[in-house]
Amino acid sequence: MHTRLVVVSPDVAFPDKIVPSTGTVSDFESSDALIEEADATYVMDRGYPSRKNLMDWQ
């Protein structure tokens, strides 16, 4: 399960979008479904393997 979490304040956070998957689907394969807004900040929880995607998002 790949989850996008919205943090509103130090006390308020909630899952905004969830992409169900199997254990063999990487973050690389599901990231396009989660990263949608240009004015948002996205934080990855581990090393991300696609330099091209990172440059596109930047």
PQR file of N, CA, C, O and H, with PARSE charges and radii, in Angstrom:
ATOM      1  N   MET A   1       0.849  -1.166   0.000 -0.4000 1.5000
ATOM      2  CA  MET A   1       0.000   0.000   0.000 -0.0000 2.0000
ATOM      3  C   MET A   1       0.898   1.234   0.000  0.5500 1.7000
ATOM      4  O   MET A   1       1.792   1.359   0.837 -0.5500 1.4000
ATOM      5  N   HIS A   2       0.660   2.125  -0.925 -0.4000 1.5000
ATOM      6  CA  HIS A   2       1.400   3.378  -1.023 -0.0000 2.0000
ATOM      7  C   HIS A   2       0.439   4.479  -0.599  0.5500 1.7000
ATOM      8  O   HIS A   2      -0.682   4.562  -1.100 -0.5500 1.4000
ATOM      9  H   HIS A   2      -0.066   2.024  -1.605  0.4000 1.0000
ATOM     10  N   THR A   3       0.878   5.314   0.319 -0.4000 1.5000
ATOM     11  CA  THR A   3      -0.025   6.288   0.943 -0.0000 2.0000
ATOM     12  C   THR A   3       0.520   7.706   0.832  0.5500 1.7000
ATOM     13  O   THR A   3       1.712   7.948   1.017 -0.5500 1.4000
ATOM     14  H   THR A   3       1.789   5.246   0.727  0.4000 1.0000
ATOM     15  N   ARG A   4      -0.373   8.628   0.529 -0.4000 1.5000
ATOM     16  CA  ARG A   4      -0.037  10.057   0.566 -0.0000 2.0000
ATOM     17  C   ARG A   4      -0.669  10.612   1.840  0.5500 1.7000
ATOM     18  O   ARG A   4      -1.874  10.481   2.057 -0.5500 1.4000
ATOM     19  H   ARG A   4      -1.342   8.431   0.379  0.4000 1.0000
ATOM     20  N   LEU A   5       0.149  11.227   2.669 -0.4000 1.5000
ATOM     21  CA  LEU A   5      -0.291  11.754   3.953 -0.0000 2.0000
ATOM     22  C   LEU A   5      -0.295  13.276   3.897  0.5500 1.7000
ATOM     23  O   LEU A   5       0.692  13.882   3.479 -0.5500 1.4000
ATOM     24  H   LEU A   5       1.127  11.334   2.493  0.4000 1.0000
ATOM     25  N   VAL A   6      -1.381  13.891   4.309 -0.4000 1.5000
ATOM     26  CA  VAL A   6      -1.484  15.342   4.364 -0.0000 2.0000
ATOM     27  C   VAL A   6      -1.249  15.773   5.808  0.5500 1.7000
ATOM     28  O   VAL A   6      -1.913  15.288   6.725 -0.5500 1.4000
ATOM     29  H   VAL A   6      -2.182  13.399   4.649  0.4000 1.0000
ATOM     30  N   VAL A   7      -0.302  16.685   6.002 -0.4000 1.5000
ATOM     31  CA  VAL A   7      -0.027  17.224   7.327 -0.0000 2.0000
ATOM     32  C   VAL A   7      -0.550  18.658   7.340  0.5500 1.7000
ATOM     33  O   VAL A   7      -0.070  19.520   6.604 -0.5500 1.4000
ATOM     34  H   VAL A   7       0.237  17.079   5.258  0.4000 1.0000
ATOM     35  N   VAL A   8      -1.536  18.889   8.186 -0.4000 1.5000
ATOM     36  CA  VAL A   8      -2.181  20.195   8.267 -0.0000 2.0000
ATOM     37  C   VAL A   8      -1.527  21.056   9.341  0.5500 1.7000
ATOM     38  O   VAL A   8      -1.348  22.261   9.162 -0.5500 1.4000
ATOM     39  H   VAL A   8      -1.926  18.189   8.784  0.4000 1.0000
ATOM     40  N   SER A   9      -1.177  20.431  10.446 -0.4000 1.5000
ATOM     41  CA  SER A   9      -0.541  21.131  11.562 -0.0000 2.0000
ATOM     42  C   SER A   9       0.212  20.084  12.378  0.5500 1.7000
ATOM     43  O   SER A   9       0.131  18.897  12.064 -0.5500 1.4000
ATOM     44  H   SER A   9      -1.322  19.452  10.591  0.4000 1.0000
ATOM     45  N   PRO A  10       0.935  20.488  13.407 -0.5600 1.5000
ATOM     46  CA  PRO A  10       1.638  19.494  14.226  0.2800 2.0000
ATOM     47  C   PRO A  10       0.713  18.437  14.841  0.5500 1.7000
ATOM     48  O   PRO A  10       1.159  17.335  15.161 -0.5500 1.4000
ATOM     49  N   ASP A  11      -0.562  18.768  15.006 -0.4000 1.5000
ATOM     50  CA  ASP A  11      -1.497  17.839  15.637 -0.0000 2.0000
ATOM     51  C   ASP A  11      -2.469  17.168  14.662  0.5500 1.7000
ATOM     52  O   ASP A  11      -3.221  16.279  15.062 -0.5500 1.4000
ATOM     53  H   ASP A  11      -0.924  19.663  14.747  0.4000 1.0000
ATOM     54  N   VAL A  12      -2.465  17.574  13.407 -0.4000 1.5000
ATOM     55  CA  VAL A  12      -3.451  17.055  12.455 -0.0000 2.0000
ATOM     56  C   VAL A  12      -2.757  16.522  11.203  0.5500 1.7000
ATOM     57  O   VAL A  12      -2.078  17.266  10.495 -0.5500 1.4000
ATOM     58  H   VAL A  12      -1.855  18.297  13.082  0.4000 1.0000
ATOM     59  N   ALA A  13      -2.935  15.225  10.938 -0.4000 1.5000
ATOM     60  CA  ALA A  13      -2.440  14.585   9.726 -0.0000 2.0000
ATOM     61  C   ALA A  13      -3.430  13.483   9.353  0.5500 1.7000
ATOM     62  O   ALA A  13      -4.023  12.846  10.224 -0.5500 1.4000
ATOM     63  H   ALA A  13      -3.486  14.621  11.514  0.4000 1.0000
ATOM     64  N   PHE A  14      -3.600  13.269   8.053 -0.4000 1.5000
ATOM     65  CA  PHE A  14      -4.529  12.230   7.615 -0.0000 2.0000
ATOM     66  C   PHE A  14      -4.110  11.684   6.250  0.5500 1.7000
ATOM     67  O   PHE A  14      -3.513  12.408   5.453 -0.5500 1.4000
ATOM     68  H   PHE A  14      -3.118  13.786   7.346  0.4000 1.0000
ATOM     69  N   PRO A  15      -4.420  10.401   5.972 -0.5600 1.5000
ATOM     70  CA  PRO A  15      -4.125   9.861   4.650  0.2800 2.0000
ATOM     71  C   PRO A  15      -5.076  10.478   3.625  0.5500 1.7000
ATOM     72  O   PRO A  15      -6.293  10.478   3.811 -0.5500 1.4000
ATOM     73  N   ASP A  16      -4.512  10.992   2.563 -0.4000 1.5000
ATOM     74  CA  ASP A  16      -5.269  11.681   1.528 -0.0000 2.0000
ATOM     75  C   ASP A  16      -5.580  10.759   0.352  0.5500 1.7000
ATOM     76  O   ASP A  16      -6.654  10.844  -0.245 -0.5500 1.4000
ATOM     77  H   ASP A  16      -3.524  10.992   2.413  0.4000 1.0000
ATOM     78  N   LYS A  17      -4.632   9.875   0.021 -0.4000 1.5000
ATOM     79  CA  LYS A  17      -4.815   8.966  -1.106 -0.0000 2.0000
ATOM     80  C   LYS A  17      -4.030   7.694  -0.823  0.5500 1.7000
ATOM     81  O   LYS A  17      -2.917   7.744  -0.300 -0.5500 1.4000
ATOM     82  H   LYS A  17      -3.760   9.806   0.506  0.4000 1.0000
ATOM     83  N   ILE A  18      -4.614   6.563  -1.168 -0.4000 1.5000
ATOM     84  CA  ILE A  18      -3.964   5.272  -0.980 -0.0000 2.0000
ATOM     85  C   ILE A  18      -4.004   4.515  -2.305  0.5500 1.7000
ATOM     86  O   ILE A  18      -5.049   4.434  -2.952 -0.5500 1.4000
ATOM     87  H   ILE A  18      -5.518   6.523  -1.592  0.4000 1.0000
ATOM     88  N   VAL A  19      -2.859   3.962  -2.701 -0.4000 1.5000
ATOM     89  CA  VAL A  19      -2.773   3.139  -3.902 -0.0000 2.0000
ATOM     90  C   VAL A  19      -2.469   1.717  -3.447  0.5500 1.7000
ATOM     91  O   VAL A  19      -1.345   1.427  -3.037 -0.5500 1.4000
ATOM     92  H   VAL A  19      -2.011   4.028  -2.176  0.4000 1.0000
ATOM     93  N   PRO A  20      -3.468   0.818  -3.514 -0.5600 1.5000
ATOM     94  CA  PRO A  20      -3.213  -0.565  -3.119  0.2800 2.0000
ATOM     95  C   PRO A  20      -2.282  -1.242  -4.126  0.5500 1.7000
ATOM     96  O   PRO A  20      -2.334  -0.956  -5.322 -0.5500 1.4000
ATOM     97  N   SER A  21      -1.449  -2.125  -3.638 -0.4000 1.5000
ATOM     98  CA  SER A  21      -0.528  -2.840  -4.522 -0.0000 2.0000
ATOM     99  C   SER A  21      -0.091  -4.142  -3.857  0.5500 1.7000
ATOM    100  O   SER A  21      -0.430  -4.424  -2.707 -0.5500 1.4000
ATOM    101  H   SER A  21      -1.408  -2.358  -2.667  0.4000 1.0000
ATOM    102  N   THR A  22       0.661  -4.914  -4.608 -0.4000 1.5000
ATOM    103  CA  THR A  22       1.256  -6.118  -4.034 -0.0000 2.0000
ATOM    104  C   THR A  22       2.620  -5.752  -3.464  0.5500 1.7000
ATOM    105  O   THR A  22       3.087  -4.627  -3.646 -0.5500 1.4000
ATOM    106  H   THR A  22       0.936  -4.684  -5.542  0.4000 1.0000
ATOM    107  N   GLY A  23       3.248  -6.672  -2.791 -0.4000 1.5000
ATOM    108  CA  GLY A  23       4.559  -6.410  -2.203 -0.0000 2.0000
ATOM    109  C   GLY A  23       5.663  -6.239  -3.226  0.5500 1.7000
ATOM    110  O   GLY A  23       6.770  -5.825  -2.883 -0.5500 1.4000
ATOM    111  H   GLY A  23       2.868  -7.586  -2.643  0.4000 1.0000
ATOM    112  N   THR A  24       5.372  -6.553  -4.483 -0.4000 1.5000
ATOM    113  CA  THR A  24       6.407  -6.458  -5.515 -0.0000 2.0000
ATOM    114  C   THR A  24       6.361  -5.141  -6.285  0.5500 1.7000
ATOM    115  O   THR A  24       7.162  -4.940  -7.199 -0.5500 1.4000
ATOM    116  H   THR A  24       4.473  -6.889  -4.762  0.4000 1.0000
ATOM    117  N   VAL A  25       5.434  -4.233  -5.933 -0.4000 1.5000
ATOM    118  CA  VAL A  25       5.328  -2.938  -6.602 -0.0000 2.0000
ATOM    119  C   VAL A  25       6.154  -1.916  -5.828  0.5500 1.7000
ATOM    120  O   VAL A  25       5.945  -1.714  -4.632 -0.5500 1.4000
ATOM    121  H   VAL A  25       4.784  -4.397  -5.191  0.4000 1.0000
ATOM    122  N   SER A  26       7.083  -1.283  -6.511 -0.4000 1.5000
ATOM    123  CA  SER A  26       7.970  -0.336  -5.826 -0.0000 2.0000
ATOM    124  C   SER A  26       7.353   1.053  -5.760  0.5500 1.7000
ATOM    125  O   SER A  26       6.347   1.334  -6.412 -0.5500 1.4000
ATOM    126  H   SER A  26       7.253  -1.447  -7.482  0.4000 1.0000
ATOM    127  N   ASP A  27       7.972   1.914  -4.964 -0.4000 1.5000
ATOM    128  CA  ASP A  27       7.555   3.316  -4.891 -0.0000 2.0000
ATOM    129  C   ASP A  27       7.688   3.983  -6.256  0.5500 1.7000
ATOM    130  O   ASP A  27       6.891   4.850  -6.614 -0.5500 1.4000
ATOM    131  H   ASP A  27       8.789   1.686  -4.434  0.4000 1.0000
ATOM    132  N   PHE A  28       8.696   3.571  -7.008 -0.4000 1.5000
ATOM    133  CA  PHE A  28       8.924   4.117  -8.343 -0.0000 2.0000
ATOM    134  C   PHE A  28       7.710   3.897  -9.243  0.5500 1.7000
ATOM    135  O   PHE A  28       7.333   4.787 -10.005 -0.5500 1.4000
ATOM    136  H   PHE A  28       9.344   2.867  -6.716  0.4000 1.0000
ATOM    137  N   GLU A  29       7.103   2.729  -9.160 -0.4000 1.5000
ATOM    138  CA  GLU A  29       5.974   2.393 -10.025 -0.0000 2.0000
ATOM    139  C   GLU A  29       4.675   3.078  -9.608  0.5500 1.7000
ATOM    140  O   GLU A  29       3.798   3.279 -10.448 -0.5500 1.4000
ATOM    141  H   GLU A  29       7.409   2.006  -8.541  0.4000 1.0000
ATOM    142  N   SER A  30       4.532   3.435  -8.358 -0.4000 1.5000
ATOM    143  CA  SER A  30       3.277   4.017  -7.880 -0.0000 2.0000
ATOM    144  C   SER A  30       3.344   5.526  -7.666  0.5500 1.7000
ATOM    145  O   SER A  30       2.325   6.151  -7.371 -0.5500 1.4000
ATOM    146  H   SER A  30       5.244   3.272  -7.676  0.4000 1.0000
ATOM    147  N   SER A  31       4.517   6.113  -7.810 -0.4000 1.5000
ATOM    148  CA  SER A  31       4.680   7.531  -7.470 -0.0000 2.0000
ATOM    149  C   SER A  31       3.851   8.468  -8.342  0.5500 1.7000
ATOM    150  O   SER A  31       3.371   9.490  -7.851 -0.5500 1.4000
ATOM    151  H   SER A  31       5.344   5.605  -8.049  0.4000 1.0000
ATOM    152  N   ASP A  32       3.674   8.150  -9.604 -0.4000 1.5000
ATOM    153  CA  ASP A  32       2.896   9.036 -10.475 -0.0000 2.0000
ATOM    154  C   ASP A  32       1.443   9.144 -10.032  0.5500 1.7000
ATOM    155  O   ASP A  32       0.792  10.155 -10.294 -0.5500 1.4000
ATOM    156  H   ASP A  32       4.064   7.320 -10.002  0.4000 1.0000
ATOM    157  N   ALA A  33       0.935   8.130  -9.373 -0.4000 1.5000
ATOM    158  CA  ALA A  33      -0.451   8.173  -8.880 -0.0000 2.0000
ATOM    159  C   ALA A  33      -0.572   9.036  -7.627  0.5500 1.7000
ATOM    160  O   ALA A  33      -1.659   9.524  -7.320 -0.5500 1.4000
ATOM    161  H   ALA A  33       1.464   7.309  -9.160  0.4000 1.0000
ATOM    162  N   LEU A  34       0.521   9.231  -6.902 -0.4000 1.5000
ATOM    163  CA  LEU A  34       0.482   9.982  -5.651 -0.0000 2.0000
ATOM    164  C   LEU A  34       0.940  11.430  -5.793  0.5500 1.7000
ATOM    165  O   LEU A  34       0.455  12.304  -5.075 -0.5500 1.4000
ATOM    166  H   LEU A  34       1.404   8.835  -7.151  0.4000 1.0000
ATOM    167  N   ILE A  35       1.853  11.687  -6.697 -0.4000 1.5000
ATOM    168  CA  ILE A  35       2.416  13.029  -6.840 -0.0000 2.0000
ATOM    169  C   ILE A  35       1.647  13.749  -7.938  0.5500 1.7000
ATOM    170  O   ILE A  35       1.841  13.488  -9.125 -0.5500 1.4000
ATOM    171  H   ILE A  35       2.247  10.977  -7.280  0.4000 1.0000
ATOM    172  N   GLU A  36       0.767  14.665  -7.520 -0.4000 1.5000
ATOM    173  CA  GLU A  36      -0.131  15.316  -8.466 -0.0000 2.0000
ATOM    174  C   GLU A  36      -0.093  16.839  -8.424  0.5500 1.7000
ATOM    175  O   GLU A  36      -0.398  17.478  -9.431 -0.5500 1.4000
ATOM    176  H   GLU A  36       0.609  14.877  -6.555  0.4000 1.0000
ATOM    177  N   GLU A  37       0.263  17.428  -7.320 -0.4000 1.5000
ATOM    178  CA  GLU A  37       0.162  18.878  -7.161 -0.0000 2.0000
ATOM    179  C   GLU A  37       1.536  19.541  -7.221  0.5500 1.7000
ATOM    180  O   GLU A  37       2.478  19.095  -6.565 -0.5500 1.4000
ATOM    181  H   GLU A  37       0.511  16.910  -6.502  0.4000 1.0000
ATOM    182  N   ALA A  38       1.642  20.600  -8.005 -0.4000 1.5000
ATOM    183  CA  ALA A  38       2.921  21.289  -8.158 -0.0000 2.0000
ATOM    184  C   ALA A  38       3.287  22.127  -6.939  0.5500 1.7000
ATOM    185  O   ALA A  38       4.469  22.364  -6.688 -0.5500 1.4000
ATOM    186  H   ALA A  38       0.877  20.962  -8.537  0.4000 1.0000
ATOM    187  N   ASP A  39       2.291  22.580  -6.175 -0.4000 1.5000
ATOM    188  CA  ASP A  39       2.588  23.467  -5.042 -0.0000 2.0000
ATOM    189  C   ASP A  39       2.638  22.740  -3.704  0.5500 1.7000
ATOM    190  O   ASP A  39       2.518  23.371  -2.654 -0.5500 1.4000
ATOM    191  H   ASP A  39       1.331  22.387  -6.378  0.4000 1.0000
ATOM    192  N   ALA A  40       2.812  21.434  -3.728 -0.4000 1.5000
ATOM    193  CA  ALA A  40       2.896  20.640  -2.499 -0.0000 2.0000
ATOM    194  C   ALA A  40       4.336  20.176  -2.291  0.5500 1.7000
ATOM    195  O   ALA A  40       5.119  20.128  -3.240 -0.5500 1.4000
ATOM    196  H   ALA A  40       2.910  20.921  -4.580  0.4000 1.0000
ATOM    197  N   THR A  41       4.680  19.837  -1.059 -0.4000 1.5000
ATOM    198  CA  THR A  41       5.983  19.273  -0.743 -0.0000 2.0000
ATOM    199  C   THR A  41       5.808  17.785  -0.498  0.5500 1.7000
ATOM    200  O   THR A  41       4.977  17.379   0.315 -0.5500 1.4000
ATOM    201  H   THR A  41       4.044  19.875  -0.289  0.4000 1.0000
ATOM    202  N   TYR A  42       6.582  16.976  -1.193 -0.4000 1.5000
ATOM    203  CA  TYR A  42       6.515  15.524  -1.049 -0.0000 2.0000
ATOM    204  C   TYR A  42       7.802  15.038  -0.401  0.5500 1.7000
ATOM    205  O   TYR A  42       8.894  15.466  -0.774 -0.5500 1.4000
ATOM    206  H   TYR A  42       7.257  17.305  -1.853  0.4000 1.0000
ATOM    207  N   VAL A  43       7.672  14.151   0.561 -0.4000 1.5000
ATOM    208  CA  VAL A  43       8.821  13.598   1.264 -0.0000 2.0000
ATOM    209  C   VAL A  43       8.834  12.097   1.031  0.5500 1.7000
ATOM    210  O   VAL A  43       7.848  11.414   1.307 -0.5500 1.4000
ATOM    211  H   VAL A  43       6.785  13.803   0.864  0.4000 1.0000
ATOM    212  N   MET A  44       9.951  11.581   0.523 -0.4000 1.5000
ATOM    213  CA  MET A  44      10.098  10.140   0.289 -0.0000 2.0000
ATOM    214  C   MET A  44      10.720   9.514   1.535  0.5500 1.7000
ATOM    215  O   MET A  44      11.585  10.114   2.173 -0.5500 1.4000
ATOM    216  H   MET A  44      10.752  12.136   0.300  0.4000 1.0000
ATOM    217  N   ASP A  45      10.278   8.319   1.871 -0.4000 1.5000
ATOM    218  CA  ASP A  45      10.753   7.695   3.105 -0.0000 2.0000
ATOM    219  C   ASP A  45      12.001   6.846   2.932  0.5500 1.7000
ATOM    220  O   ASP A  45      12.504   6.304   3.916 -0.5500 1.4000
ATOM    221  H   ASP A  45       9.575   7.832   1.352  0.4000 1.0000
ATOM    222  N   ARG A  46      12.516   6.711   1.723 -0.4000 1.5000
ATOM    223  CA  ARG A  46      13.750   5.961   1.508 -0.0000 2.0000
ATOM    224  C   ARG A  46      14.353   6.393   0.179  0.5500 1.7000
ATOM    225  O   ARG A  46      13.761   7.204  -0.533 -0.5500 1.4000
ATOM    226  H   ARG A  46      12.107   7.151   0.923  0.4000 1.0000
ATOM    227  N   GLY A  47      15.519   5.865  -0.160 -0.4000 1.5000
ATOM    228  CA  GLY A  47      16.171   6.236  -1.414 -0.0000 2.0000
ATOM    229  C   GLY A  47      15.266   5.983  -2.604  0.5500 1.7000
ATOM    230  O   GLY A  47      14.667   4.912  -2.711 -0.5500 1.4000
ATOM    231  H   GLY A  47      16.000   5.207   0.419  0.4000 1.0000
ATOM    232  N   TYR A  48      15.160   6.938  -3.483 -0.4000 1.5000
ATOM    233  CA  TYR A  48      14.263   6.832  -4.633 -0.0000 2.0000
ATOM    234  C   TYR A  48      15.088   6.552  -5.877  0.5500 1.7000
ATOM    235  O   TYR A  48      16.024   7.298  -6.162 -0.5500 1.4000
ATOM    236  H   TYR A  48      15.647   7.808  -3.396  0.4000 1.0000
ATOM    237  N   PRO A  49      14.772   5.492  -6.635 -0.5600 1.5000
ATOM    238  CA  PRO A  49      15.664   5.037  -7.706  0.2800 2.0000
ATOM    239  C   PRO A  49      15.581   5.788  -9.030  0.5500 1.7000
ATOM    240  O   PRO A  49      16.420   5.544  -9.897 -0.5500 1.4000
ATOM    241  N   SER A  50      14.625   6.682  -9.238 -0.4000 1.5000
ATOM    242  CA  SER A  50      14.479   7.306 -10.551 -0.0000 2.0000
ATOM    243  C   SER A  50      14.922   8.763 -10.539  0.5500 1.7000
ATOM    244  O   SER A  50      14.179   9.644 -10.107 -0.5500 1.4000
ATOM    245  H   SER A  50      13.943   6.880  -8.534  0.4000 1.0000
ATOM    246  N   ARG A  51      16.113   9.004 -11.007 -0.4000 1.5000
ATOM    247  CA  ARG A  51      16.624  10.380 -11.085 -0.0000 2.0000
ATOM    248  C   ARG A  51      15.771  11.188 -12.065  0.5500 1.7000
ATOM    249  O   ARG A  51      15.525  12.372 -11.832 -0.5500 1.4000
ATOM    250  H   ARG A  51      16.717   8.288 -11.358  0.4000 1.0000
ATOM    251  N   LYS A  52      15.318  10.569 -13.155 -0.4000 1.5000
ATOM    252  CA  LYS A  52      14.485  11.269 -14.135 -0.0000 2.0000
ATOM    253  C   LYS A  52      13.197  11.790 -13.490  0.5500 1.7000
ATOM    254  O   LYS A  52      12.837  12.949 -13.693 -0.5500 1.4000
ATOM    255  H   LYS A  52      15.518   9.607 -13.345  0.4000 1.0000
ATOM    256  N   ASN A  53      12.508  10.965 -12.729 -0.4000 1.5000
ATOM    257  CA  ASN A  53      11.290  11.414 -12.048 -0.0000 2.0000
ATOM    258  C   ASN A  53      11.593  12.560 -11.093  0.5500 1.7000
ATOM    259  O   ASN A  53      10.856  13.545 -11.054 -0.5500 1.4000
ATOM    260  H   ASN A  53      12.800  10.023 -12.565  0.4000 1.0000
ATOM    261  N   LEU A  54      12.659  12.444 -10.330 -0.4000 1.5000
ATOM    262  CA  LEU A  54      13.017  13.507  -9.386 -0.0000 2.0000
ATOM    263  C   LEU A  54      13.262  14.812 -10.115  0.5500 1.7000
ATOM    264  O   LEU A  54      12.840  15.869  -9.645 -0.5500 1.4000
ATOM    265  H   LEU A  54      13.258  11.644 -10.362  0.4000 1.0000
ATOM    266  N   MET A  55      13.935  14.762 -11.254 -0.4000 1.5000
ATOM    267  CA  MET A  55      14.208  15.977 -12.018 -0.0000 2.0000
ATOM    268  C   MET A  55      12.914  16.536 -12.626  0.5500 1.7000
ATOM    269  O   MET A  55      12.740  17.754 -12.681 -0.5500 1.4000
ATOM    270  H   MET A  55      14.278  13.904 -11.636  0.4000 1.0000
ATOM    271  N   ASP A  56      12.018  15.675 -13.078 -0.4000 1.5000
ATOM    272  CA  ASP A  56      10.726  16.121 -13.621 -0.0000 2.0000
ATOM    273  C   ASP A  56       9.906  16.825 -12.550  0.5500 1.7000
ATOM    274  O   ASP A  56       9.290  17.855 -12.827 -0.5500 1.4000
ATOM    275  H   ASP A  56      12.159  14.686 -13.034  0.4000 1.0000
ATOM    276  N   TRP A  57       9.884  16.290 -11.334 -0.4000 1.5000
ATOM    277  CA  TRP A  57       9.097  16.876 -10.253 -0.0000 2.0000
ATOM    278  C   TRP A  57       9.693  18.211  -9.814  0.5500 1.7000
ATOM    279  O   TRP A  57       8.972  19.137  -9.439 -0.5500 1.4000
ATOM    280  H   TRP A  57      10.384  15.453 -11.109  0.4000 1.0000
ATOM    281  N   GLN A  58      11.015  18.292  -9.866 -0.4000 1.5000
ATOM    282  CA  GLN A  58      11.681  19.505  -9.432 -0.0000 2.0000
ATOM    283  C   GLN A  58      11.330  20.643 -10.353  0.5500 1.7000
ATOM    284  O   GLN A  58      11.797  21.764 -10.155 -0.5500 1.4000
ATOM    285  H   GLN A  58      11.600  17.540 -10.170  0.4000 1.0000
TER
END
